[in-house]
Amino acid sequence: MSAPSPITQYKDQDYNALKAQCLESGKLFEDPTFPANDSSLYYDKRESHGIVWLRPKEITDDPKLYVDGGDRLDMRQGRLGDCWFVASLSSLATEKNLLYRVIPNDQTFDKDYAGILHVRFWRMGQWADIVIDDRLPCFEKSKRPCYVHPSDKHEFWGCFIEKAYAKVNNSYEALVGGVNWEALETFTGGIHEDYHMPSMPADGFQRIFNALARHSLLGCFGVHHEKGVKGHVLPNGLVWGHAYSVDKAAKVKIEGNDEEVPLVRIRNPWGCGEWKGAWSDGSAEWDTVSEETKKAIGMAVANNGEFWMSYEDFISNYVTLEICMLKPDIEYKDGNKMKWNFVEVAGEWKKGVNAGGCWNFRKTYHTNPQIRFEIPEDDTPEGTSIFIALMQMFTRPFAGEHKKTQSICFTIYRVEGDQVGKRLDENYLLHHRFNARCKAFGRSAEISNRFTFKKGHYVVIPVTYKPDEETKFCLRIFTEKPINVTK
């Protein structure tokens, strides 16, 4: 099990020191690195109209970071196109210990108030503490926050997580467009696995159920439609090209027979706009289920963007399911810890040193970093399930500091005899083909694959497509049982 990552100070801003200075001077904090002006709203030059920056006490009386501890239904998407981010906030709020690690719940707007907050994100293998002031962009007339806004006007935790993420990407507008797993990994340090809905495995529902039982965070997006326009509400109530959170799976028994129907609970980050088909709020299907069962699964009729649908309709209407598996440093109220085993190796490709390019470049391929691992025993007769992800240094497009990502991949070799514990040299790699590799090269922040390997010794080689392409990387491995890893 890996130890909790140390926390670094983003932009060298020390939250405690800055807060102490503000309290001593009697002045509220104003963040010079993310000012309350248009440069923090947009990534190109533009003038905002009808927007003012307000502190919580200027928005409402008795503001709080959390009302009743925070809940998955608390936050709604505003006029920013970051549905993927707001859906992920809903997922995060289902696990209070994770939520309070991201935005600590000891922050208030009354005692020792200094107009300063801090939020923690996982970035490339490390937790970073991001300092922000508490000024939010709001509509001038209504004084409501323009972007993420609360269902309860007194509650602000989601607004400030969004502001911190906008800060690390240099503007709010840089958050337009994305996928749930980017935010979920940032919130948790977890590792994600994607499923293409039309080709879900036969045990797909059980995988969802098991993932939620393990406290994994789930999202889905990409509603099917032949002629959809992003953001368009379809006749069935779903939104084309939209991201949603998934927070519950259950089988309900139909009264009068032994049939059990697998259901999934989903939430639209708009806080409204729900599925209108079978098992939707108030549909006839619920009349076939006992009140006891409905209470047990938390079924409630409300116009809050949350709804149930059958698993069959779920995989027929959505394109992608994302499951973010958590690292094993999380402990829950019942004392249980995650059952995953996790290994993380950070590194860097450097020109002329170890940026050897892919296997097509035979003279330099062997210079790439090599990570060795051993599977001491098999989990099943088929072997051991192992999940490997390769992440590269990444900033969102239009984030100001955005750098072109590299096309990355990784290969895996099984080694025996004298090769165990040694680097694979040029001669070996010329005469041996890899046993497995990731599906394809990708320029995204992270690429990942699940494999099944027999017990033995293996070497992972992370690569960029061409030699001399430089960037930092982080290789992560999840397994059911412990493995031995050396760099």
N, C-alpha and C positions, 0 to 999 in steps of 0.2 A: 504494500500500500504506500502510495506517495504521500509525503508530508505536505501540509498546506503551503501554497506558494507565498513567498514574502510579498508585502504590499509596497509598491513604489509610489512616489509622488509625481503625478502628472504635471508637466511643465514646472517641476520643482516648487510647486505651491504646497506649503505645509498648512493644513486646515487648522490645527490647534494654535499654531503661532499667529496666523492671520486673524483668527477669531479673537485671540487675546489682545491683539493690537487694536481691533475695532472696539472692543469693550473698554479698553483703557482710554481711547480717544473719544469715545461717544459717537463715532460715525459708523453708519451702516456700510457694509462691504460693497464695493463696486468692482467687479472683476475686469481688470485691464486686458486680459487675454481673450475675453468674449464679451465685448461691450454691448450695451443696450442700444444698438442702432442697426441700420439696414445691412451692414456688413456681416452681422450675425444671422440675419434672416435669409439672405440670398448669396449665391456663389458668383453672380455677376452683378454689375452695377444696376441698381433699380431703386426707385423711390417707393416707399410704402405709403399707403393712404388709409387713414382711419385706424391706424395701429398705434397703441401707446404701450409703454413698458411699465407694469405695475407690480408692486410687492403684494403678497397675500393679504396683508391688512388693508390694502387699498382696494382689493377685489371684494372682500367679504368680511363681516365681523366674525370673530372667533375662528380664524383659520387653523387647521390642523394638518400635520403631515399624514396621519392616519385617523380615520374614523372607524371605530370598532375593529381595529387591527389590520384593515386592508382586505379586499375581496376581489375575486375574478371579475365581478360585474361593475367595479368602481369606475373604470376609465372608458372614455369614448374617443373615437378618432375625430379630429377636427378637420380643418380645410387642407391640411397637408396630406399628400399621397403616401403616407407611411402606414398603411393598414397592416403590413407585415410586422411592424414594430409594435403597434398597439395590440394586435392579436397576441404577440409574445408577452406583453405586459399582463394580459389575462392569464396566460399559462403560468407565468412567474408567481402570480398572486395565489395560485393554488397550493404553493409550498411556502409557508410563512418564514421558515428559517432561511430559505434562499432569498426571499424578498428583503428581509431585514439585513442580510449580508450586503445586498446591492445598495440599499438606502437605509442606513441604520435608524432604528425607531426611537433613539434617544434624542432626536433633533426636534425642537419645538419652535413656536413663534412667540413665546412669552418669556420664560425664564432664560436669562442670559442671551437674549435675542440680539443678534448682530448682523442680520441680513445675509448670512453665509451658511451654505450647506455643503455636504460632500457625498459623493456617490462612488461606488466601487464597480469596476468592470474588469473582466478577464481579457487580457490582450497578449497574444503570442506567448503563452506559457506563464504569464505573471499577472497578478492582481494589481490594478492601478487605482489610486485614490484621486478622484477628479473633484476639484473645488469649483463651486459655482456661487454666484450671488442669487438672491431669490426674486429677481425681477423677471417677469414673464411677459411676452408679447400678447396683448389683449386687444379686443375690439373696443374702439374708443367709446362707442355709444353704450354697449351692454356691459363693458368691463369683464366680459368672459374671455378666458384664454383662447387664443386663435387656434391652437393646435390640439394636442391631447387636453381634454377637459374632463372634470369629474362629474359623475352622476349626482353626487352630493356636493354642492357648491363650496363646502367647507374643507374638502379633502384634496391634497395636492401631491401625493407621492409620485403618481404617474407623470405629472407635468414636469417634475424636476429630473426624473430619470431620462425623459425625452430631451430636456435641455442639456443634460450632461452628455448625451450621445451626440447631440447637435454640436456641442463644443469640440469633442474629439474629432469631428468631421468638418469643423470650421463654419458650418451654417446649418440652419434648419432645412433649407431647400435640398441640401445634399442627402437628406434621408428619403427623398422621393424614390420609390421603387426599391424592392428588395425581397428577400426570402426569410421566412421565420427563423430558420436555423442560425442565421448570422446573429440575430439578437439573442436567441436562446443560448448560444455558446458564449456570447459576451456576458450574459447574466450569470452563467453557471460554471464556465470552464469545461462543460461537457463536450460530448462528441456526437455528431449527428449521423443518422442513416436515412436515406431517402427510399421511398417505395413508389413506383409508377402504378397508379391505381388500376388501370386496365389489365395489368399483368400481376396483380397481387397474388402471393402464394395461397395455396388452399387453406392454410391455417392463419390467414391474415387477421381475422378477428381476434383469435387467441393471442397473436403477437401484440395487437393493440392493447388487449386486456392485461397481458403480462407486463408490458411496458409501463402502463399506468400504475400497476401494482408495485412496480419498482421505483415509483416516483419520477419516471421520465416525463419530460415535457413534450407535448405534441402540437403540431400545427398542420394545416392543409391549405391548398390553394389551387387556382386554375380551374374554375368551374367549366365543364364541357358545354359548348354550344357551337353550332355550325357557323353562325354569322354574328358572333358576339363582339361587342364594343366594350373595352375595359371600363368597369364601373357601371355598366348597364344592368338594371334589375330585370331578371328573366321572369316569365309568367309563373314559374314555380317558386319565386321568392328569393332565389339565390342570385348572387352578384357575379357577373362574368369577370374573370381575371382578378379576383379578390382573394385576400388571405383571411383565414379563420383560425381560431384556436380549437383544440379538441381536448376535453378534460375528463370525460367519463365514458366507460363502456359497460354494458350490462346485458344480461339475457333475461327477458321477461316471459313468464309463463302465461299462456292463454287459458282463461278459465273454461272449464268444461272439457279440455283435452290435455294431452301431454306435450303439446307443441311449445317450443321455446324460441323466441325471436331475438336475435342479436341486435342491439341498438347502440348508437353512438351519440354522445351529446357534444354539440358544437356551438360556438359563439361567434357572431358577427361583431367585429370591433366598432362598428357604427353605433352599437347599443340599440339597434332596431333593425328591421328587415330580416324576416325569418322564412325558413322553408315552409311551403304550403302543402306539401304532399303527405303521404302516409306517415303517421306517428308525429305529425306536427302538433303544436299546441291546440288542444280542443278537438283533434280529429277523432273520427269514430273508432279507430283502432284502440284508443285508450279505454273505451267502454268495455273491452274484453279483458282488461287487467284489473286485479283486485286493488282496492284502496291501500291495503297493506304493502303491496308491491310498489305502487307508485310512491308511497312515502319512503320506502326503503331506498329507492334509487334517487330520490330528490326531485321527482317530477313536479314541476310547477308551471302554471299558465301565467305568463307575464310578457309584456311587450318590452323586452330588454335585450333583444338580439340573440338570446340563447334558445336552442331548440334541439329536439331529438329527431333522428331519422334512422331507418333500418340500415344495417351494415350493407345490404345489397344496394340500396339507393345511394349510400355514401360512396362506394367505390364506382358507381355508375355515373355520378355527377361531378366528382372531383378528379383532378389530374394527378396530384402529388401529395403524398403523406410524408411528413418529416417527424422523426423521433429523435429527440436529444437525450442521450443517455448520460447520467450524471457521474461525476468522478466519485471515488470511494471515500472522500474526506467529509461527506455529509452525514450527520447524525440526526435522527428524528426523535420526536417526543417519546416514542415507545422504546428508545434505546437502540433501535436497529440501525445498522449502517448498510450502505450499498454493498451488494454481493459481487459487483464487478471488481476485477483486478485491473490496475491501470499503470501504464508506464509512459513517461513523457521524456523525449530527448530533443533538446534545442540545438540548432547548429546554423551554419551559414555557408553558402557557396561563395568562394572568392576566386576572382579571375587569376589564372596562372597558378593556382594552388590546388583547389579541389572542385572547381566548376567544370567538370569533364564532359558535360552533355550526355545525351542518351547513348544507347548501345550501337547506334549507327556510326558513332565516332570512336572507332576501335582503339585508337592510340591514346585517348584521354579518358575513356569511359571508366577505367579502373581507378582513376584519381578521385572520383566522387566519394562523399562520406559513406561509410558502411556501418550499419548497426546490426549486431549479432544478437540472436535470441534462441533460447532452448525451450522446447516444450517437453517437460520431464515425463508426462504421462497423458494418455488420451482420455477425454471426457466420455466419449461414446465409442462404439465399435467403428464408426466412420472416421473418428478423429476428434480434433479439438476445434471448436469455433473460435475464430480470432478476427477482430475488427481493427483495421489499420487506417489511419487518416494522416495525410500530409498537408500541413498548413504553411502558407507563405505570408510574409509581411504584406499587409493589405490596408489600403485606405479606400473609402468609397469614391467612385467617380465624382468629379466636380467638388471634391473636398478641399481644394486649394493645394494641399500637400500631396495630392494623388500622384502615385508613381505607377508606371506601366507594370502590370504583373507579368510574371514569367509563365511560360507553358511548362507545367510540372507533372511528374509521374513518379512511380517507384516500381522497382522490380524485386523479386524475392527468389533466392536460391536455397535449395536444400544442400547441405554439405555433410560429408562423412570423412572418416579416417583422418589423415594428416591435415586436412583443410579446416578441421574444427578449431576454432579459436584464432584463426589466422585471417589476415586481409586477403581478399581475392585479387590476385594480380592480373596483369594484362594477358598473360599466357592462359591462365585458367578461364578467364571470361571469353577469350577467343574460341575456346573449345567446348564451352558449356553454355547451354541456353537456360535462361531463367525458368523456374518452375511455375511462377505466377507473376502477375503484374496488375496494376490498377486498370480499370476498364479502358481508359483513354487519357491522353494528355488533356490538361485543363488549365485555363488562366484564372479560374475562380480562386477565392481565398483559401479553399480547402477542397481536396479530393479524397475520397474514401472508398473502401471496399471491404466486404466480409469474405473470409476464406475459411476452408476447413482443411487443416493440416494434421498429418500423423505426427506422433512424438518424434523428436529428433532435433537437429541443429539447423538453424536458418540464418541467412544474411539478407537484410533489406538494404537496397541502394536507392536513395532518393536522388532524382535527377531533374535537371532542366532540359529542354529539348536540344538546345545548342550549347556548345562549350562557351565558357567565359561569361555566362549570364549570372549576375550577382543578385542575391537577396538572402534574407534570413529565412529559416524554416523551423518548423516544430513537427516532429514525428510522434504520433501517439498510438498506443496499442491498448485495446481493451480485450480481456479474456474472462472466461468464467472462473478459471483456476490460475494460480500464480505461474508466471514464466520467469526465466532468468534472462536479463538483458544486459549487454555490454556494448560500449561504443568503440 
